[in-house]
Amino acid sequence: MKKYYVLIIVLLFYTTNNFADTYKNGYDLYYQKGCNNCHGTHAEGSSYYPRLANKDKKYLLKKLRDFKAGKARSQKAQIMFTFANSLKKKEIEELSLFLSEFKKDMSTNYEISDDLLGGSN
C-alpha cells in the first residue's frame, strides 16, 4: 500500500514539474518566435489578429498543426504557415499549453517600459 502512495506522489511531482517546465518553454517560445508581434504581449489579440490567451488547448493544438500542414480556412490565416512550419511537435505542445493557461503576470519581462526614443517613464 505504501508503494502505491509513493508512486502517486512521484507522479504528481513529475506532472507538476513537467507542467511548469512546459509552460515556461511555451512562454519563451511565444516571445522568441515573435508571436507577440501580432497577437500582443499578453496574447490579447487585436482587431486583425485573434486573441490566443486562455483558448482551449485542443483548439490551439489543432490550429497550429493545421497551419504546419498548410491548412487554413482563410487567406488571412495563411500568414501562419511560415511561423508554424518551423515549429517542432514538442514546441506546438508547449505553445498550446502556455496559451491555454496564460497568466498575464508572467509576461511582464517582455513589456516595453521605455518610449520609442529610449527614454524612461
Backbone torsions as a table, in degrees:
resi	resn	phi	psi	omega
1	MET	NA	-39.2	179.4
2	LYS	-63.0	-38.1	179.4
3	LYS	-60.4	-37.7	179.8
4	TYR	-62.9	-45.8	179.3
5	TYR	-66.2	-39.8	177.9
6	VAL	-62.7	-42.6	178.8
7	LEU	-61.6	-43.3	178.6
8	ILE	-62.3	-44.3	179.8
9	ILE	-63.3	-43.7	178.5
10	VAL	-62.0	-44.5	179.2
11	LEU	-64.0	-41.7	177.4
12	LEU	-63.7	-42.2	178.2
13	PHE	-62.2	-46.7	-179.6
14	TYR	-63.0	-44.9	-178.7
15	THR	-63.0	-43.8	179.9
16	THR	-64.1	-47.1	179.1
17	ASN	-65.7	-40.0	179.3
18	ASN	-63.8	-40.6	177.6
19	PHE	-60.8	-47.8	-178.5
20	ALA	-62.3	-42.7	178.7
21	ASP	-64.9	-44.3	-179.5
22	THR	-64.0	-43.3	178.6
23	TYR	-60.7	-46.7	-179.4
24	LYS	-63.4	-41.7	178.0
25	ASN	-62.5	-42.4	177.5
26	GLY	-63.9	-39.8	176.7
27	TYR	-58.5	-50.3	179.3
28	ASP	-61.8	-44.2	-179.7
29	LEU	-60.9	-40.8	-177.9
30	TYR	-55.0	-42.3	-178.5
31	TYR	-85.9	-36.5	179.6
32	GLN	-65.8	-37.5	-178.4
33	LYS	-84.0	-4.2	176.1
34	GLY	81.6	16.7	179.2
35	CYS	-57.8	-34.5	-178.3
36	ASN	-65.9	-21.2	179.9
37	ASN	-62.9	-34.2	-179.8
38	CYS	-105.2	-42.1	-173.0
39	HIS	-90.6	-5.2	175.2
40	GLY	96.9	154.0	-179.7
41	THR	-57.8	-33.8	-178.8
42	HIS	-108.1	21.0	-179.6
43	ALA	55.4	30.3	-175.6
44	GLU	-83.4	-11.7	-179.4
45	GLY	75.7	-172.9	179.3
46	SER	-150.4	-169.2	178.3
47	SER	-68.2	-21.6	-177.5
48	TYR	-105.3	-34.4	-177.1
49	TYR	-110.0	139.2	-174.8
50	PRO	-72.5	152.4	172.1
51	ARG	-68.7	137.4	178.2
52	LEU	-114.1	-21.6	-177.3
53	ALA	-61.1	129.6	173.9
54	ASN	63.0	24.5	171.6
55	LYS	-77.2	161.2	179.5
56	ASP	-61.7	132.8	-176.4
57	LYS	-60.0	-41.7	-179.6
58	LYS	-62.7	-38.9	177.8
59	TYR	-62.6	-48.0	-179.0
60	LEU	-63.2	-42.3	177.3
61	LEU	-58.6	-47.8	-178.4
62	LYS	-61.7	-45.4	-178.7
63	LYS	-62.1	-46.5	-179.4
64	LEU	-65.6	-39.3	176.9
65	ARG	-65.2	-41.1	177.4
66	ASP	-63.2	-44.8	178.9
67	PHE	-61.5	-41.6	178.5
68	LYS	-61.6	-35.4	179.9
69	ALA	-83.4	-0.5	178.6
70	GLY	82.7	26.0	179.9
71	LYS	-110.0	131.3	176.1
72	ALA	-151.0	151.9	-179.9
73	ARG	-85.7	-17.2	-178.8
74	SER	-140.8	160.2	177.6
75	GLN	-65.4	-35.6	178.8
76	LYS	-59.8	-38.4	-178.1
77	ALA	-72.1	-17.4	-177.8
78	GLN	-64.9	-16.8	176.1
79	ILE	-58.9	-26.0	-178.2
80	MET	-73.3	-16.4	-177.5
81	PHE	-55.7	-48.5	-176.7
82	THR	-67.6	-34.1	179.3
83	PHE	-71.6	-46.8	-176.4
84	ALA	-73.1	-28.8	-177.6
85	ASN	-60.2	-31.7	-178.0
86	SER	-83.0	-9.7	-176.5
87	LEU	-79.3	138.8	173.6
88	LYS	-85.4	163.2	-179.6
89	LYS	-54.4	-45.6	-179.4
90	LYS	-63.4	-38.0	179.9
91	GLU	-67.0	-36.4	175.8
92	ILE	-62.6	-42.1	177.1
93	GLU	-62.2	-44.9	-177.6
94	GLU	-65.8	-45.6	178.6
95	LEU	-62.9	-42.4	-178.9
96	SER	-63.7	-42.1	178.1
97	LEU	-64.7	-48.1	179.8
98	PHE	-55.6	-49.9	-176.9
99	LEU	-68.4	-36.8	-179.5
100	SER	-69.7	-25.6	-178.9
101	GLU	-112.3	21.8	-171.9
102	PHE	-50.9	131.8	175.8
103	LYS	-123.3	118.6	-174.4
104	LYS	-56.9	-36.4	-176.0
105	ASP	-64.6	-22.3	179.8
106	MET	-69.6	-27.1	-170.5
107	SER	-89.3	5.1	-176.9
108	THR	-65.0	-21.6	178.4
109	ASN	-64.9	-21.6	-176.1
110	TYR	-107.0	9.5	177.6
111	GLU	-78.8	147.4	178.6
112	ILE	-95.9	116.8	-179.0
113	SER	-100.4	-11.6	178.3
114	ASP	-97.1	152.5	177.2
115	ASP	-76.0	177.8	-175.8
116	LEU	-60.9	-24.9	-179.6
117	LEU	-90.5	0.2	175.9
118	GLY	93.0	1.9	178.6
119	GLY	-77.8	149.0	178.3
120	SER	-80.9	155.6	176.5
121	ASN	-78.1	NA	NA
